[in-house]
Amino acid sequence: MERNSSDDEEDHQHLIPQNDTRIRHREDSISSTATTTGGNPRSAFQIDDILQRVHRRWKISLNKRYVIVVVSLIISIGLLFLLTDPRELFSANFSSFKLDPLSNRVKESELRALYLLRQQQLELLSLWNGTLVNPSLNQSENALGSSVLFEDVKSAVSKQISLNKEIQEVLLSPHRTSNYSGGTEVDSVNFSYDRCRKVDQKLSDRKTVEWKPRSDKFLFAICLSGQMSNHLICLEKHMFFAALLDRVLVIPSSKFDYQYDRVIDIERINTCLGRNVVFSFDQFKEKAKKNRFRIDRFICYFSSPQLCYVDEEHIKKLKGLGISIDGKLEAPWSEDIKKPSKRTVQDVQTKFKSDDDVIAIGDVFYADMEQDWVMQPGGPINHKCKTLIEPSKLILLTSQRFIQTFLGKNFIALHFRRHGFLKFCNAKSPSCFYPIPQAAECITRIVERSNGVVIYLSTDAAESETSLLQSLVVVDGKIVPLVKRPPRNSAEKWDALLYRHGIEDDSQVDAMLDKTICAMSSVFIGASGSTFTEDILRLRKDWGTSSTCDEYLCRGEEPNFIAEDE
């Protein structure tokens, strides 16, 4: 019995479109076979086979859809975790359930660490307040070495306490709530400590004398040894002598000595004392016109190796200024420059007392007289200023402008003396001339202690030495810049005052500029045996800028290599 057209249409309605062509082809084949054999064109086996094939195709299609859905879901969850803090995600979705033991353990660990850090802070503060006693309060002879150790320990403890507090803040930050008060009595304690803090000069303990000279009695200062730094120290000692002998001090002429009025303010000394205690040479000459312009008595502090450190050439220079010298050079005692004796105020007042109007006292730079008075902050004379001998106002302002331009507040100053120092230092024991690499190590240690960001370099060293030094001063992998005063540049205005007043390109002005900048530094590294360094230390002490980190280069060390003698 043949299938009618209506049966074919019904079969087609149960098939998916993509299989229609294949099934039609198969039906045509079956129909042809049935016609040939005379059998039934649609047996039950053949219909089941067709239905199984259709089912399998439907199953494969559905599996692909499931895979796509699952992959899309995984990607969506991954993006959600990437874009969202997991703690916020779970706390928002599962706040009503306490099913996160790992999170609880993390919080417990953090709080435990916080508790231990708090205990550490209390113990460190106890160590700070009770165990460490400043060895400077002890009068032992070994105080210097102990004091250095004390400063290092104190600084280390301070840094640990600061670090401890920082860790606590980090740990506390995720646990803070709106009702968290925070802090304890420990947080209010000021445990900050500056390793390179300023030195307390204890000005209330100063021992001074009054300088109230007679207006008709004069002391002519003779300073000849060394260069400008030596002369300034000599001049300061002459002031002490003039105060003890009740005399007005006469500053030497620039034709006989340095031109002091270019580097120091002479009139300021009188202002500090509130009376006329110092005359310039021209002022003295003007006053002396009424009388004979002379030196009545020439007294030498040192008798050996040469009286007054004065030779015939210096005597000729004095006479060339129109000054007559009555009498010969004399020494009240036997005193050798190389081995000066300790002298007292009474010794000076006894041996140098005179009724003559004008006396001259030979070079007193090497004089060892009441050093505890001379070396104290502000010097041995009672006055209302920080120091009597300091750079002129023009040099002070220029130095401040240079610091503001190139250095800033926190800088280290280094006096790196090299020219002529190799032979000079090797004649001493121990030597004070260090190889560049060793010097760089010493400088680096001070930079690490002081946290200085830049070094002002005052030096007479060659470029070959300073370039090597610059490459070796490295802290935390970074080279610490060594800054020197640059050549004149009209675009820079920090030195305009010097040019405006015509004192540029003067070697003594340049030297005083270097001194002033070094004296204003946070930390100073000096050259042992240099009077240039000693005058800087005097200024720092008088100005109150001395630091506990100030020291001579490679203090306590010997050079790791020393050349043989000639």
C-alpha positions in Angstrom: 0.0 0.0 0.0 1.6 3.3 -1.0 2.0 6.3 1.3 0.0 9.3 0.2 1.3 12.8 0.1 -0.4 13.7 3.4 1.8 11.2 5.3 5.0 12.7 3.9 4.0 16.2 5.0 3.4 14.9 8.5 6.8 13.3 8.7 8.4 16.5 7.5 6.8 18.5 10.4 8.6 16.3 13.0 12.1 16.8 11.5 14.5 19.7 12.1 15.2 21.8 9.1 18.9 20.9 8.6 18.0 17.1 8.4 15.2 17.6 5.9 17.3 17.1 2.8 19.1 14.0 4.1 15.9 12.4 5.2 14.1 13.2 1.9 17.1 11.5 0.1 16.8 8.5 2.4 13.1 8.2 1.8 13.5 8.3 -1.9 16.0 5.5 -1.6 13.7 3.4 0.7 10.8 4.0 -1.7 12.8 2.8 -4.6 13.9 -0.3 -2.7 10.3 -1.1 -1.6 9.0 -0.8 -5.1 11.7 -3.1 -6.4 11.2 -5.8 -3.7 7.5 -5.2 -3.1 8.1 -4.9 0.7 6.8 -2.3 3.2 8.5 1.1 2.7 8.3 2.1 6.4 9.2 -0.7 8.6 9.4 -0.2 12.5 13.1 -0.8 12.6 13.8 1.9 10.0 11.6 4.5 11.8 13.4 3.8 15.2 16.8 4.3 13.5 15.7 7.6 12.2 14.4 8.8 15.6 17.7 7.7 17.4 19.8 9.7 14.9 17.7 12.8 15.5 17.9 12.4 19.3 21.7 12.2 19.2 22.0 15.3 17.1 19.8 17.2 19.5 21.9 16.0 22.5 25.2 17.2 20.9 23.7 20.6 20.2 22.5 21.0 23.8 25.9 20.0 25.3 27.6 22.8 23.3 25.2 25.3 24.7 25.8 24.1 28.3 29.6 24.5 27.8 29.2 28.0 26.5 27.0 28.9 29.5 29.4 27.4 32.1 32.5 29.1 30.5 30.7 32.5 30.5 29.8 32.0 34.1 33.4 31.3 35.1 34.7 34.3 33.3 32.0 36.5 34.9 33.0 35.3 38.4 36.7 35.9 37.6 36.1 39.4 36.5 34.0 40.0 39.6 36.9 38.9 41.8 39.3 41.0 39.9 37.3 44.2 40.1 36.0 43.7 43.7 37.8 43.3 47.1 37.0 39.7 48.1 36.6 40.8 51.7 34.0 43.3 50.7 32.3 40.8 48.4 31.9 38.1 51.1 31.2 40.5 53.9 28.3 41.9 51.8 26.9 38.6 50.7 27.6 36.5 53.8 27.5 39.0 56.7 24.8 36.9 58.3 26.9 33.8 58.3 30.2 33.3 60.3 31.6 30.7 58.0 35.0 32.2 57.2 37.6 30.7 59.7 40.6 31.8 57.6 39.5 35.5 57.9 39.0 35.1 61.6 42.5 33.6 62.0 44.0 36.5 60.1 42.3 39.0 62.3 43.4 37.2 65.4 47.0 37.1 64.1 47.0 40.8 63.3 45.6 41.7 66.7 48.2 39.4 68.4 51.0 41.1 66.4 49.6 44.5 67.4 49.6 43.5 71.1 53.2 42.3 70.9 54.3 45.5 69.1 52.6 47.5 71.9 54.6 45.6 74.5 57.8 46.1 72.5 57.1 49.9 72.5 56.6 49.9 76.2 59.8 48.0 76.8 61.8 50.3 74.5 60.4 53.4 76.2 61.4 51.9 79.6 64.9 51.3 78.2 64.9 54.9 76.9 63.8 56.5 80.1 65.5 54.3 82.7 68.5 52.3 81.5 70.3 54.7 79.3 72.0 57.4 81.4 73.8 60.1 79.5 77.5 59.5 80.2 78.2 63.2 80.0 76.8 63.5 83.5 79.6 61.2 84.6 82.9 63.0 85.3 85.0 60.0 84.1 88.0 60.6 81.8 86.5 58.1 79.3 83.4 60.2 78.7 84.1 60.9 75.1 84.2 57.3 73.9 81.2 56.4 76.0 79.3 59.4 74.8 79.7 58.4 71.1 78.3 54.9 72.0 75.5 56.5 73.9 74.5 58.7 71.0 74.5 55.7 68.6 72.3 53.6 71.0 70.0 56.5 71.6 69.5 57.1 67.9 68.9 53.4 67.2 66.3 53.2 70.0 64.5 56.3 68.7 64.3 54.9 65.1 63.0 51.6 66.4 60.2 53.3 68.4 59.2 55.3 65.4 59.2 52.2 63.2 57.2 50.4 65.8 54.5 53.1 65.8 54.3 53.1 62.0 53.7 49.3 62.0 51.0 49.7 64.6 49.2 52.3 62.4 49.3 49.9 59.4 47.9 47.0 61.4 45.2 49.2 63.0 43.9 50.8 59.8 41.6 47.9 58.7 40.2 47.4 62.2 39.3 51.1 62.9 35.6 51.8 63.5 33.6 54.9 64.0 33.7 54.5 67.8 37.5 53.7 67.9 39.2 56.2 70.2 42.8 55.0 69.5 46.1 55.7 71.2 47.3 55.4 74.7 49.4 57.3 77.1 52.5 56.0 75.2 51.5 57.8 72.0 51.7 61.2 73.8 55.3 60.6 74.8 57.8 62.6 72.7 60.5 60.0 71.8 61.9 61.8 68.8 65.7 62.0 68.8 68.0 63.9 66.6 71.3 62.0 66.3 73.0 65.2 65.0 71.2 67.7 67.3 72.7 71.0 68.2 75.2 71.2 71.1 74.0 72.9 74.3 76.7 75.5 74.8 75.7 76.2 78.4 76.1 80.0 78.0 75.1 80.6 81.6 78.3 79.0 82.8 80.6 81.5 80.8 83.5 83.0 82.7 84.3 86.4 81.3 86.1 89.7 82.0 84.9 93.2 81.4 86.7 95.3 78.7 86.6 98.9 79.8 89.7 100.5 78.4 91.2 103.8 79.1 90.7 106.1 76.1 94.4 107.2 76.0 96.0 103.7 76.3 96.5 101.6 73.2 97.6 98.1 72.3 99.0 97.6 68.8 98.2 94.0 67.6 101.0 92.2 65.8 99.9 89.0 64.0 102.3 87.6 61.5 102.3 83.7 61.6 100.3 81.8 59.1 97.4 83.0 56.9 94.2 84.8 57.6 92.7 82.2 59.8 95.7 82.3 62.1 95.5 86.1 62.2 91.9 86.1 63.2 92.5 83.7 66.0 95.5 85.9 67.0 93.4 89.0 66.9 90.8 87.4 69.2 93.5 86.6 71.7 94.8 90.2 71.4 91.4 91.4 72.5 91.7 89.3 75.6 95.1 90.9 76.3 93.7 94.4 75.7 90.8 93.7 78.1 93.2 92.5 80.8 95.5 95.5 80.4 92.6 98.1 80.1 93.7 99.2 76.6 92.0 100.1 73.3 93.0 97.6 70.6 94.5 99.0 67.3 93.8 96.9 64.2 96.9 96.7 61.9 97.1 98.5 58.6 96.4 96.6 55.4 99.9 97.6 54.3 101.4 95.7 57.1 98.7 92.9 57.5 95.5 91.7 55.9 92.7 94.1 54.9 90.5 93.1 57.8 87.7 95.6 57.0 86.9 93.5 53.9 86.1 90.3 55.9 85.0 91.5 59.3 83.0 94.5 60.6 85.4 96.3 63.0 82.8 98.9 64.1 80.4 96.0 65.1 82.9 95.0 67.9 82.4 98.4 69.5 78.6 98.0 69.2 78.8 94.6 70.9 80.7 96.2 73.9 78.7 99.4 73.9 81.9 101.5 74.0 85.0 102.2 71.8 87.3 99.3 72.5 88.7 98.9 68.9 90.3 101.4 66.6 91.1 100.9 62.9 94.7 101.9 62.0 93.4 105.1 60.2 91.4 106.1 63.3 94.4 105.5 65.5 96.6 107.5 63.1 94.1 110.4 63.2 94.0 110.5 67.0 97.8 110.2 67.2 98.3 113.4 65.2 97.9 115.4 68.3 100.8 113.5 69.8 103.8 111.7 68.3 102.8 108.7 66.1 104.8 106.0 67.8 105.0 102.7 69.6 106.5 103.3 73.0 107.2 99.7 73.9 107.4 96.5 71.9 106.8 93.4 74.0 107.3 89.9 72.7 105.2 87.0 74.0 107.6 84.5 72.5 111.3 84.8 72.8 112.2 81.7 70.7 112.8 80.9 67.9 112.6 84.6 67.1 111.5 87.6 69.2 107.9 88.5 68.5 108.0 86.5 65.3 109.1 89.8 63.8 112.1 90.2 61.4 113.7 93.3 59.9 111.3 93.3 57.0 108.4 93.8 59.3 110.1 96.5 61.2 110.7 98.4 57.9 107.0 98.0 57.0 105.9 99.5 60.3 108.3 102.4 60.0 107.1 102.9 56.4 103.6 103.6 57.8 105.1 106.6 59.6 105.3 104.8 63.0 108.4 105.4 65.1 109.5 102.5 67.4 111.1 103.6 70.7 113.4 101.0 72.2 114.2 97.5 71.3 112.1 94.4 71.1 111.9 92.7 74.5 110.5 89.5 76.1 109.4 89.4 79.7 110.0 85.6 79.9 111.6 82.7 78.1 108.9 81.2 75.9 109.2 78.8 72.9 106.6 78.7 70.2 107.0 74.9 69.9 106.5 74.3 73.6 104.4 77.1 75.0 103.8 77.2 78.7 100.4 77.5 80.3 100.0 81.1 81.5 97.3 82.7 83.7 95.6 86.1 83.7 97.8 87.2 86.6 100.9 86.3 84.5 99.8 88.5 81.7 98.8 91.4 83.9 102.1 91.3 85.7 104.5 90.8 82.8 102.8 93.1 80.2 101.6 95.9 82.5 103.0 99.3 81.4 102.3 103.0 81.9 103.3 103.8 78.3 100.6 105.1 76.0 101.1 102.8 73.1 102.5 99.3 73.4 102.8 96.5 70.8 102.6 92.8 71.7 104.2 90.4 69.4 102.3 87.4 67.8 100.2 85.6 70.4 98.6 83.0 68.1 100.5 80.1 69.8 100.0 81.5 73.3 98.6 79.0 75.8 96.9 81.3 78.2 93.6 80.5 80.0 92.4 78.2 77.2 89.2 77.3 79.0 88.3 81.0 78.9 89.5 81.6 75.3 87.7 78.5 73.9 84.3 79.0 75.5 81.4 80.0 73.4 81.5 83.8 72.7 85.1 84.0 74.0 86.5 85.4 77.3 85.1 88.9 77.1 81.7 90.0 78.3 79.6 91.4 75.4 76.0 91.3 74.1 76.6 89.6 70.8 77.1 86.0 69.9 80.8 86.6 69.0 83.0 89.5 68.5 84.9 88.5 65.4 82.5 87.3 62.7 82.2 87.7 58.9 81.0 91.1 57.6 77.3 91.7 56.9 77.9 91.5 53.1 79.6 88.0 53.4 76.9 86.8 55.8 74.1 87.8 53.4 75.9 86.3 50.4 76.5 83.0 52.2 72.8 82.8 53.1 71.8 83.5 49.5 74.2 80.7 48.3 72.7 78.3 50.8 69.1 79.2 49.8 70.1 78.7 46.1 72.1 75.5 46.2 72.0 73.7 49.5 68.9 74.2 51.6 68.7 73.8 55.3 69.9 70.2 55.8 73.4 70.1 54.4 76.8 68.8 55.5 80.0 70.9 55.1 83.4 69.4 54.4 86.7 71.2 54.7 88.9 68.9 52.6 92.4 70.3 53.0 94.9 68.7 50.6 97.4 71.3 49.2 100.6 71.0 51.2 98.9 68.7 53.7 100.6 65.5 52.6 104.0 66.4 53.9 102.5 68.4 56.9 100.4 65.5 58.1 103.0 62.8 57.6 105.3 64.7 59.9 102.7 64.2 62.6 101.8 61.0 64.5 99.4 59.8 63.5 99.2 61.3 60.0 96.1 63.2 59.0 96.3 62.8 55.2 93.9 60.0 54.1 93.7 58.2 50.7 90.6 59.3 48.8 88.7 55.9 49.2 89.3 55.9 52.9 88.2 59.5 53.2 85.0 58.6 51.2 84.2 55.8 53.7 84.5 58.2 56.6 82.4 60.9 54.9 79.7 58.3 54.0 79.3 57.1 57.6 78.7 60.7 58.7 76.2 61.2 55.9 74.3 58.1 57.0 74.1 59.3 60.6 73.0 62.8 59.7 70.6 62.1 56.8 72.2 65.0 55.0 71.2 65.3 51.3 74.1 67.3 49.9 77.7 68.2 50.9 79.2 71.6 50.6 82.9 71.1 49.7 85.4 73.7 50.8 88.7 72.5 49.4 92.0 73.3 47.7 92.2 69.8 46.2 92.7 69.1 42.5 89.8 68.2 40.2 91.3 64.7 39.9 90.9 64.1 43.7 87.5 65.7 44.1 86.1 63.8 41.1 87.2 60.5 42.6 85.8 61.5 46.0 82.5 62.4 44.4 82.1 59.0 42.7 82.8 57.2 46.0 80.5 59.0 48.4 77.4 56.8 47.9 74.5 56.2 50.3 71.6 53.7 49.6 72.9 53.3 46.1 72.8 57.1 45.4 75.8 59.4 44.9 75.6 62.3 47.5 76.4 65.5 45.5 79.5 67.5 46.4 78.8 71.2 45.8 81.4 73.9 45.3 80.9 77.5 44.7 80.6 77.9 40.9 82.4 80.5 38.8 80.8 83.9 38.4 77.6 83.8 36.3 75.6 87.0 35.7 72.4 84.9 35.6 72.9 83.9 39.2 72.2 86.6 41.8 73.4 85.0 45.0 76.7 86.9 44.8 75.4 90.2 43.5 76.2 92.0 46.7 79.9 91.3 46.4 80.1 92.7 42.9 77.9 95.7 43.8 80.4 96.6 46.6 83.5 95.8 44.5 84.9 93.0 46.7 84.5 90.1 44.3 87.6 88.0 43.2 89.3 88.7 46.5 91.0 85.6 47.9 90.3 86.5 51.5 86.7 87.3 50.8 86.4 83.9 49.1 88.0 82.2 52.1 85.6 83.9 54.5 82.6 82.9 52.3 83.7 79.3 52.6 84.1 79.6 56.4 80.7 81.2 56.7 78.8 78.6 54.6 80.6 75.8 56.6 79.7 77.5 59.9 76.0 77.5 58.9 75.8 73.8 58.0 73.9 71.1 59.9 77.0 69.0 60.3 80.6 69.9 59.8 83.6 67.7 58.9 86.9 69.4 59.4 90.6 68.8 58.7 92.7 68.0 61.7 95.6 70.4 62.1 94.0 73.2 60.0 93.5 76.6 61.5 90.9 77.2 58.8 88.9 74.4 60.3 89.5 75.7 63.8 88.1 79.1 62.9 85.0 77.4 61.5 84.6 75.5 64.7 85.0 78.7 66.7 82.2 80.3 64.7 79.9 77.3 65.0 80.4 77.2 68.7 79.8 80.9 69.1 76.7 80.9 66.7 75.2 77.8 68.4 75.4 75.8 65.2 77.7 73.1 66.5 76.4 69.6 66.0 77.0 66.4 68.0 78.1 64.9 64.7 80.8 67.5 64.0 84.2 65.9 63.8 87.5 65.8 62.1 87.7 63.7 58.9 88.3 60.0 59.8 88.6 60.8 63.5 90.3 58.1 65.5 91.6 56.4 62.3 95.1 56.2 60.9 95.6 56.4 57.1 95.6 52.9 55.7 98.7 53.7 53.7 101.5 56.2 54.5 104.3 57.2 52.2 107.9 57.0 53.4 109.8 60.1 54.4 112.1 61.8 51.9 
